[in-house]
Every structure is written in structure tokens, then in C-alpha cells.
């Protein structure tokens, strides 16, 4: 039985299962709702022609011709080639056939595709008089398909979707994606300024003159970890420029969350997090992946955040008249506009978090991870049911929409029977895995070459963590308060806020939060924790209650991240002050692998993941504890040892004693030397 909130969701596969003919449905008359209705419907070719004719591109062609001596006609042909590489197309026949194929796959693979229909219909009503941008979470390649399928189902124009060049190079599939609305962008533009300017002008064109919704992923890439990623600002900035320069009256941003019972790429993601590179996208790979149709992936949930109007969000803060003094194509962002773009990006991710659906297996994963962290090898079914119940209550208290109403873990376990098993003794445990290391080219690894025994033992833990991570935004902030109070026992509010802000800053690249530096959000968090009797307050200050079970749950799910950061800091202390960027992550993995092997206490295998390691180095860079430097053809981090020692001391107090190193002074042993 699902929660009251989710009972309002509609399973869009129900009608497909019961109708006489799916083919009749995909062949129905379509009159889709446009994002921005135009007197004359623009064609994909019209957009490309307008970009080529634009003042900006013509001036660039003139300038390059003068500087290089190249003929303008040749440069115009180069621009047209770029536009043909980028531009989307629309072929209704392809859209219909793809809709038919996706219907058949969906019916086979998913128990249901459940959509917050009420919110979607309200969004549809607001469309028609301004550009609309769909901003889904990105946890799977299926995200591309889900939004297009939803739009096809609800008679909304299928959006122009930003896709990577990986798809462009796929034989047949690249053309199919283009014909269903995908436009392609390179991961990096390097020094190809002509491509960069052409792409930006193309985005400007489809925002100011287009009629389709635009869709892209504000996180910039798939989240292999299942966590919410720090947003990227590049494409969002391009989309906002026409608004800031008064080229459009308003723009509507739609945060969307797509939640999965089971992610199609779960094992692939676990490998990638451990350093095994992803296979190159190919059409043959796509057809091989159709083997997933033999398995069940449970439910898929799509929910929508409140639409964000650019005009309302920026209000009277932005003076768009500033851009009237020069032609629009010559305008650049002001520092204020750059700051506001980052603020909007963060707000979009926060809204995605608010409309996430925490599935039954997410809660099972939280309970099992907590159990393993306490040194247990498995859980009795009745104990798991009990833990799932109170964890569910905690998540609901902090605003989560959970799938669970009455405690029924069987459906969640059934979908994940490849990962979780129930023994004859009614114990729930991880399924053993055997990794075929011989099939992995060690020369292409992005990290340390983990041993066969290590890979076999850690892979199930890493896969399980992929289902813990989608719920971490309901845990991380509370956990920070708990570990501070566990160390201090009693602390006044000002000191608590200072240390909480420090932890938020340290983990700012790990957890996207609206709380950073906000005193009002801090007060709300303390009140929420007091309401569940986790903390108490009197005239002396704040202290923990006797709710040891919930406190340990929060601590155990936060510790893997704290320990990884701490280990990295201690390795940096043992360096000679100059750390080779290329070898740093592999060295960290190697050290953690050794610690897992020799420590008597539980060290979560997820500490080996490259995602958290990269986030830690990004955080240390932002805090100016390490600084990038180029030496010949290599990149190094220059370490500020004094600040690093101070940071290690601050982190260490929050860890259990058995997870700490003996000394915090730089060792004579150089583990991360510039020679590596």
C-alpha cells in the first residue's frame, strides 16, 4: 500500500495494459500544447537558418575572415556544418514508432510509471505564452526517454533535449534521437570559438523564437551515485541570457524528479564509481542492453516541483534595462547576474529534492547499511521490518514522500533479488558477487587496480549505497548536528552554528543544501530535531536525548563521507607538499583498500568510490587548502600544510576513536609525493 501523497499519482501504463491496441493509441490524432505559441510554427531548419543569418554569427565570420584570410563563404559553410551537428529535428512518424517501442519495453520492464498528473496538468495550463524549460534529475539514460514519453502521453510538444555527443556517434540511434527532438552538444569546446559562439546562438534562437519546451539536466551529467549533484551553470546561463537582456518577457523553469525502484545501470554505475570506465555508447550496446527486458525494475515515479518564473524569482533585483545601451549580441553577464544564476540553479536542485520519492527499497537499503555499520552480517526479517518502519517515520517527519504506508518489504526485496537475499534462517543479507576482473583492461582504470577479493566483497555494498544516496538530503544536515553534539555533549547555540557551518562548507560539494550559512534554516533544523526528541535545549545549551538508535543511524550513514575526507587529509599530510593530480585518487583508493583489510572496525566499502574522493579534492580547493599548479605537462596540488593540519584536527574529533590515525603530523613516508 502506498502513502496518501502517492495515491494521487496515475500509472500511465494502466491504460496501455488494458487497451485493445497500443498501435491505435500511438496512431491517435495529436495536437500538442506548445511551450510558446507562435503565429507560424518554426521548423528545425528555420532555427538553423536564423542562427546563420544572425548579426552575431555574421560579425564573427567577418572578424575571422579578416584575421585569417579565409573566405566568408567557407566560414559560413563551417557554421552550417556545426549547426547540422547540433540541431534537432522532428519527424512524427519516428516519434510514433519510438512511442510504440517504448510502450512495449515499459510494459515488460516496469510494474508502473507513476506520474503526479495533477501537477503536470497545471503546468500544461501555464504553457503557451513564454519559454518553458524542463529540468529533470538525471539518474539514468532512461530519463531522456521518460520525459519525451510523458509529453507524448499528455499531448505536450516533445521538448528539444540537450544530449551529449556520445549519442550523436551511435549508428542509427543518433539519427533516431535527433528526429525525436535531441540536439547535441560537445562536452568541451576547447579553443573552438566558432563552435562555442554558434552553439550559444543556437540556444538563444530556440529560446527566443522557438515553440518547444527545452529540456536539459542542470546537474550536467548522470549521477552515478544517486545523490543530487552540485548544479552546472553553463547551459543554464545560456538559457537565462535572453531573459536578462530583455529578449523575452519571462521564462518558466520546471524542476522534475524521476525516482526509480531500481536503476537500469546500477552495476555499471558501481563499476564506474570504483574506477572502471563506462563502455562507449553504441547501437550494438543498446540492443545488448535490451536483455533488461527479462527482469523487473519495479516502479518509476515522476513528480514536479512548483514552476519557477524567472520574472518572479529575480523580481526587482535584476535591472534588465542595463543591457539596453549595447546590442543584445554584445552583452555579457554582470557579476550580479552570475551570482543569481547560481542561486537559481541551487533552488532548482532543492525543488527536485522536495519532490523526490523515497521508495521502499531506499529505506531497506538505509536499514541494512546501518546494520552492517554496527558490525552485523545480516538482519532478521522481523528486525528489518521494525527498522524500516521507524526510518520511514523519520523521513516523513523531515518532509519526504515515501512509497511506504503499511510496512511491506517483500515487493522491494523481490525487485532487488539479485542484490539482497533471504536465507533459510530468515536473515536478510547481501548476495555475494564474483567480478570478472580479467575482462577489465587495467590500463584504462581511472583509479587504483583493486584486488579480486576486494572487488568481490565491496561491489554489493557499493550497489546497495546507490539506493541509500537518494535519501541522503534528508539525513546529512541532521547528522552534522548529531556528530557535533556527540563530541561536545553540551554546546551553546552560537558555537553549534559555527561548527555546523564548518561541516556544511567542508561538504558543500558532497551535499546540495539550502541551509548553508542560513541562520533561519539552522533554527528550523534544530526545531525539527527537537520535535522528534533527538536533541534537547536548556539555559546551558544544546545536548542529545537518549534516542541512541536514531542518533547512530544518522551517524552511520554520514560516517563514510567523513572518513573519506579525513583519510584524504591525512594522506596529504604525508606528502611533500606537491601532489600529482593524476595519481592522487588512485593513491587514496589504495590506502582505503589497505585500511579496510587491516582495520578491525567496519569501514564502509563505499569510501573507495571516486565520486566522493573527487568531491573532497574540490572542497579542499574551494577552502584554499590545496591549490592547482601546472608544472611542465602535469597538474599538481600545492598543499597548505598549516591549514591542512588544522582541518585534520577539526575533522578527527567527529570520528570514532578506532577510525582515527595515531598522529596528525606530516610523516617522513611520502605516500602522495610529486614523484607518483
FINU-907136 format. One record per residue (C-alpha): x, y, z; residue in one letter. Coordinates in steps of 0.5 Angstrom, whole numbers, plus 500, padded with zeros to 3 digits. Layout:
FINU-907136
XYZA ...
END
This chain:
FINU-907136
500500500X 503507498X 503513502X 497518501X 501523497X 503518492X 496515492X 494521487X 500519482X 497516476X 500510473X 500512466X 502504464X 495502466X 491504460X 497501456X 496495459X 488494458X 487498452X 486494445X 491496441X 498500443X 499502436X 492505436X 494509442X 500512439X 497513432X 492518435X 491525433X 496530436X 495537437X 501538443X 501544447X 507549445X 511552451X 511559447X 505559442X 508563435X 503565429X 508561425X 510555427X 518555427X 521549423X 528546426X 531548419X 529555421X 532556427X 539554424X 538559418X 536564423X 543563427X 547563421X 544570419X 544573426X 548579427X 553576432X 555570427X 556575421X 560579425X 564573428X 565571421X 567578418X 572578424X 575571423X 576573415X 580579417X 584576422X 586569418X 584571411X 579565410X 573567405X 567568409X 563563404X 568558407X 567560414X 559560413X 560553411X 563551417X 558555421X 553551417X 556544419X 557546426X 549547426X 548541423X 552537428X 548541434X 541542431X 535538433X 530535428X 522533429X 519527425X 513525427X 513518424X 519517428X 516519435X 510515434X 514509432X 519510438X 513511443X 510504441X 517501442X 518505449X 511503451X 512495450X 519496454X 516500459X 510494460X 515489460X 520492465X 516497470X 511495475X 508502474X 510509471X 507513476X 506521475X 504527479X 498528474X 495534478X 502538478X 503536470X 496539468X 497545472X 504546469X 501545462X 496550463X 501555464X 505554458X 503558452X 506565453X 513564455X 519559454X 519553458X 525549461X 524542464X 530541469X 529533471X 534530475X 539525472X 540518475X 539514468X 539514461X 532513462X 531520464X 531522457X 526517455X 521518461X 520526459X 519525452X 514519453X 510523458X 510529454X 507524448X 502521453X 500528455X 499532449X 505536450X 510538445X 516534446X 522538448X 528540445X 533536449X 540537450X 544531449X 552529449X 556527443X 556520446X 549519443X 551523436X 556518434X 551512435X 550509429X 542510427X 540511434X 544518434X 539520428X 533517432X 534521438X 535527433X 529526430X 525526436X 528533439X 535532441X 540537440X 548535441X 553539445X 560537446X 563536453X 568541452X 569547447X 577547448X 579553444X 574552438X 571559439X 567559433X 563552435X 562556442X 559562439X 555558434X 552554440X 551560444X 547563439X 543557437X 541556445X 539564444X 535562438X 531557441X 529560447X 527567444X 524564437X 522557439X 516554441X 518548444X 520547451X 527546453X 530540457X 537539460X 540537466X 542542471X 547537474X 551537468X 551529468X 548523470X 549522478X 553515478X 552515486X 545517486X 546523490X 544530488X 550534485X 552541485X 549544479X 553546473X 552553471X 554553463X 547552460X 543555465X 547561464X 546561456X 538560457X 538566462X 542571458X 536573453X 532574460X 537578463X 538582456X 530583456X 530579450X 524575453X 519578458X 519571462X 522564463X 519558467X 523553470X 520546472X 524542477X 523535476X 525529480X 525522477X 525517482X 527509481X 525503485X 531500481X 536504476X 538500470X 545502470X 546500478X 552495477X 555500471X 555505476X 558501482X 564500477X 565507475X 565509482X 571505483X 574507477X 572502472X 571507465X 564506462X 563503456X 563507450X 556508448X 554504441X 548502438X 550495439X 551496446X 544499446X 541492443X 545488448X 542492454X 535490452X 537484456X 534488461X 527486459X 528479462X 528483469X 523487473X 525494475X 519496480X 516503479X 518509477X 516516480X 516523476X 514529481X 514536479X 516542483X 513549483X 515552477X 520558478X 518564474X 524568472X 521575473X 518573480X 525569482X 529575480X 524580482X 526587482X 533585484X 536585477X 536591473X 535589466X 535596463X 543596464X 543592458X 540597453X 546601452X 549596447X 546591442X 544584445X 549580442X 555584445X 552584452X 556580458X 553578465X 554582470X 557580477X 550580480X 547576474X 553571475X 551570483X 544570481X 544564476X 548560481X 542562486X 537560481X 541553480X 541551487X 534553488X 532548482X 536542486X 533544492X 526544489X 528537486X 530534492X 523536495X 519532490X 523526490X 520520492X 524515497X 522508495X 521502500X 528499498X 531506499X 529505506X 531498506X 538500504X 539505510X 537500515X 542495512X 547500511X 546502519X 546495521X 553493517X 556499520X 554496527X 558490525X 553485524X 553481518X 545481516X 539482519X 533478521X 527480517X 523482523X 528487525X 529489518X 521491518X 522494525X 528499523X 524500516X 518503520X 522508524X 526510519X 520511515X 517515520X 524520521X 524521513X 516523513X 518528519X 523531515X 519532509X 520526505X 515523500X 516516502X 513510498X 511506504X 505506508X 504500512X 511496512X 511491507X 518490505X 517484500X 516488494X 522492495X 526485496X 523482490X 525487485X 533487488X 533479489X 540480485X 543484491X 539482497X 537475499X 533472505X 537466508X 534459510X 534462517X 530468515X 536473515X 537479510X 544480507X 547482501X 548477495X 556475494X 558477487X 564475483X 567480479X 571478473X 577482473X 580479467X 575482463X 577489465X 583493462X 587495468X 591501463X 584504463X 582505470X 581512473X 583510480X 587504483X 587497481X 583494487X 584487488X 580481486X 578480493X 577487495X 572488488X 568481490X 567484497X 566491496X 561491490X 555489493X 556495499X 557500493X 551498489X 547498496X 549505497X 547507491X 540506494X 542510500X 544516497X 538519494X 535520501X 542523504X 539530503X 534528509X 540526513X 546529512X 544536516X 541532522X 547528522X 552534522X 548537529X 549530532X 556529531X 558536534X 553534540X 556527541X 563530541X 561536545X 556533550X 554541551X 554547547X 551554546X 548556540X 553560537X 558555538X 554550535X 552554529X 560556528X 561548528X 555546523X 557552518X 564549518X 562542516X 557545511X 563548508X 567542508X 562538505X 559543500X 561539494X 558533497X 551535499X 547540496X 543544501X 539551502X 542551509X 549554508X 550560512X 543561514X 541562521X 534561520X 535555516X 539553522X 534555527X 529550523X 533544523X 534545531X 527545532X 525539527X 531535531X 528537538X 521535535X 523528534X 526528541X 533528538X 536534542X 534538548X 536545550X 536549556X 539555559X 546552559X 546550551X 544544547X 545537548X 543530546X 537526548X 537519550X 535517543X 541513541X 538508536X 536514531X 543518533X 547512531X 543511525X 545518523X 552518525X 553511521X 550514514X 554520515X 561517517X 563514510X 564521507X 567524514X 572518514X 574519506X 575526507X 579525514X 583520510X 585524504X 587530509X 592525513X 595523506X 596530504X 600531511X 604525509X 606529502X 612533501X 607539499X 606538492X 601532490X 600530483X 593531481X 593524476X 595519481X 592522488X 585519487X 589512486X 593513492X 587515496X 584508494X 590504495X 590507502X 583506504X 583499501X 589497506X 585500512X 579496510X 584490510X 587491517X 582495521X 578491526X 572496526X 568497520X 570502514X 564502509X 567500502X 563506499X 569510502X 573507496X 569511491X 572516486X 566521487X 567522494X 574523493X 574528487X 569532492X 574532497X 579535493X 574540490X 572542497X 579543499X 581547493X 575552495X 577552502X 584554499X 588549503X 590546496X 592550490X 593547483X 599549480X 602547473X 609544472X 611542465X 605538463X 603536469X 598539474X 600539482X 596541488X 600545492X 598544500X 598549505X 600545511X 599549517X 591550514X 591542513X 594540520X 588545523X 583542518X 585535520X 584536528X 577539527X 575533523X 578528527X 574530533X 568528530X 570521528X 570514533X 577513536X 578507532X 578511526X 583516527X 590516526X 596515531X 599522529X 597528526X 604531524X 607530517X 610523516X 617522513X 614517509X 612520503X 605517500X 603522496X 609525493X 610529487X 614523484X 608519484X 
END
